[in-house]
Amino acid sequence: MHPSDMSVEMILSHLGEEEHLKGAVVPPIFQTSLFVRESCRSVGPLTCDDPDITGYGYSRVANPTLRLAEKKLAALEHCDECKLFGSGMGAISAGILSAVESGSHVVCVDTVYGPTKRFVIEYLARFGVTHTIVDSSCTDSILDACKPETTLIVVESPSSIVFQFHDLRRIGAFCRERGITTLIDNTYAAGLLQQPADYGIDLIAHSGSKYFGGHSDIIAGVLCGSRDRIKKLERQEYELVGGAMAPFPAWLLLRGLRTLKVRMRAHEETANAVAPWLAAQPWVDQVLHISLPDFPQRDLFKAQMSGSGGLFSFIPKTQDPDVICRFVDALNVFQRGVSWGGFESLAVTLPMEVMAWGGSKWVVRLFCGLESAGDLIADLNQASSAF
Ligand SMILES: *Cc1c(COP(=O)(O)O)cnc(C)c1O
């Protein structure tokens, strides 16, 4: 069956797993650096155009354990191809590098993941690549920043602290017309809540360390796109910069993917119970949760996404960072940490530099893990005595 005809559940659990090696229901790990051949004539190039047909050569370029996860992730993202990297930043930086050369100009939204912004501002500058950082709340400002030498637009919708959206269909159509590559960090959506390729976005990047891994035990990166783009990138950034994922984390990633849909449903249901409770508390100024009725960009949420997951923020009434810190430190079930997408609930307080509708404020970002909403609400309630 073609992946586009398969349900998400079938993709996650069964795509590519038709052949059971010695009856093993879980495919074994190909924990090997090298693949040898019968004849020197069949060794061929180490890079595989299609390893399923030509055979594998060397695991820095392709490995069957990674290949299985890549097929599932490409299908989830409605893309032809996918490559797995050792980290989300490995995938994002390779995607960016594949679309620039000396003299190029990059447009990047201001609410993108911090290290991504630093890569554009600090790192690319060393190679004569210029940039414009734009107000992400306004799609016009993103498109207006494009110059004749612009080769790449980097977006993240929704972003992961203030959940800023941009109009992906408009950006996709604008860039396709002008031959500008578009790259989205789609980590928030976990391949389930939106498929940016359907809106004309070219490169879809993820930190697989979050929902895909799902158990806070791997660092992983995912990059999806058309066959042409990914094959070209495989010969250049993938093979030459050498950021491939190792087989063991890829095997854990496959295990995470089998439960992705049910985990996401649980995260989302819990966050959808905790967020309205928070919005009703006297110590909360505003809850930034993308599916709440008063979310400022509700129109784009409804136009582009089919759900919301477990991550959201709130702005406490007090803006005294010491008091906010006391609240976060008083939490017992929520642990203090910056990541998200695992089994465990997390809280972190961050200054938001940029928020079109509110200026610079302190937010508390919450990730609802797999604990019950009741336990999480009770925890927030007991810690609120700090306010
Ligand atoms: C974690 C994260 C990244 C970076 O991924 P790593 O796997 O840590 O390299 C990129 N973007 C977003 C939105 C993230 O949350």
The ligand as an ORCA input file, in Angstrom:
! r2SCAN-3c Opt
* xyz 0 1
  C      14.567     20.985     21.222
  C      14.237     21.804     20.042
  C      15.145     21.952     18.988
  C      16.546     21.362     19.011
  O      16.518     19.995     18.986
  P      17.716     19.095     19.595
  O      17.244     17.720     19.351
  O      17.815     19.457     21.047
  O      18.945     19.478     18.847
  C      14.746     22.674     17.884
  N      13.537     23.261     17.831
  C      12.647     23.163     18.827
  C      11.338     23.815     18.695
  C      12.973     22.442     19.971
  O      12.094     22.357     20.969
*
